[in-house]
């Protein structure tokens, strides 16, 4: 009885498939595989650094791990400071240019700051799990290549340092994205049209200020961290000479202005994702009424 029932169910399933007339469409397959492939490439990209660390020997990791860790710490520090500066400058722009009351601007800044921090807090656990999984896959692929005379704790220490470095870099990108979105949210309270253009300007300026001057100046931090982390002799050269070659005086400006195209790419993605181009597109739409004034939406504005 059960066998006959199973046959009838299978016959019904096969008949349903035949009625749908399956079609092998290359566009549909690409639309199905492309999002999966992009996410798989993201996991691979996160796992590349731990894989290199696991496959390298102890001598090579004496140089690679300090460089990775130092760069990761510099990036996260610069991103966090740029995030705070971006929110602060956005509040000043709203208060000075759009003439909102200081108390209203302060409440707006604190609300956006809290919302942004909570979004980063929500994404941190996912980034930690992703870095852990990528590190475990790297360990599985790379560990068989290690020679038997190398210490096991050295492999685990290097892997942990690489995973933390990757996590900090990913968090740095998250803070840069949040600096853009927070600036747009603050200015959007007054100007829907110029919110995202302002966000690009403010985020880029905040990164430059965070990396060029102050206690978190990037090349200064990187030099100090490398001096503390690298061994005294690297490839038969004093570590100070190697650091001077890695961090020349011109590196300060490369660190300050080099990531601006990356910030612009993140801005474009965030603006597309959160509908930032919609207001601009509607403004230039032929059907939109011309000459609409940009009226502040804050009831506490000092004007009016």
Order of alpha helices (4+ residues) and beta strands (2+ residues): alpha-alpha-alpha-alpha-alpha-alpha-alpha-beta-beta-alpha-alpha-alpha-alpha
